[in-house]
Amino acid sequence: MKDERLLERIAINTKIMVGKPVIRGTRLAVEYILNLLARGETVEEIIKEYKGLTSEDIQACILFAAKSLEDAAFMPLIVETA
C-alpha cells in the first residue's frame, strides 16, 4: 500500500484526544499503539484486542511516526565515551 493511502488512516482533530494523531474513526492514539509495540505486543495481539483495527492501521501508525521524525534533529540521551 502506498504511503499516502496508509497515512489517510491517521486523523488529527483538535476535538478528538486533544488533537493527538489517532487511527481514523477511533480514539486510539498513534502514540498508544506505538507504545504497545515497543513493549512487545504483536500486531496480531493488538488487532485481537481492538476489534475493527487492521494490520494496515498499525502500519500507518509506524509510518506516521517515521515521517514525523524525518526532519527532526536530536541530541544524544547518553554520551558514550571511548
N, C-alpha and C positions, 0 to 999 in steps of 0.2 A: 504494500500500500504506500502510496506517495506521501511524503512528509505533510503536504498541505491538507490532504484528506485526514490524516491522523490528527493533526493539530485542530481540525474542526471539532474534534471530540472534547476539547478543553474550552471552558467558558470562564469569562471574568465579568462579574456583575457586582457592583457595589452593594446591591440589595441581597446578595447571597454570600454567606460566610465572610462578610465584611470586605468583599472584593478579592478574596483569595482565589486563585485559579482552582476550578473544580472540574470533575468529569461532567460534561453537559448532561442536564436532566437529573443530576443528583446533588447531594450536599457533601460528597466525598472529595475532600481537597487533594490536589496533586501531592502536596506535602505529606499528607497522611498515608497515601498509597506508597510513596517512596520510602517512608519510614517503615512500613510493613515489610517491604522488600529488603531494606537494609538490615532488618532484624531477623531475616531468614525465612519469612513467609514465601511460599511459592505462588506463582501466578495462579495455579490451579486452586490453591487454598483460598486465595483472595476471591476468586470468582465464585467458589462454592459458598463462601460466607456472605457475599453481597450479590444476591440474585439480580440478574439483569446486566451485570458487568460482563465485558468480553475481554479476551486477551488483547484486542486492539485498543481498548480503553487503557489498559496497563501500559502498552507500548506508547500510547500517546502521552502518558504521564512522564515516562522516561525521556521521550523525545523533547517534550516541553522543557524539562529540566536541562537537558543538554543544550538546547537552543538558548535558554536563558543564561547559560554560563559562557557562551561563545565569546563575548566581548568583555568579560569580567577580568579584572586584574586582582591578583591575590598576594597576600603577604603570607609567608610560611607560618604555620602554627607552632612548629618545632624547628629550632635552628640546629642543624646537625653539625657536629664538629668532627674533624678527621682525627 
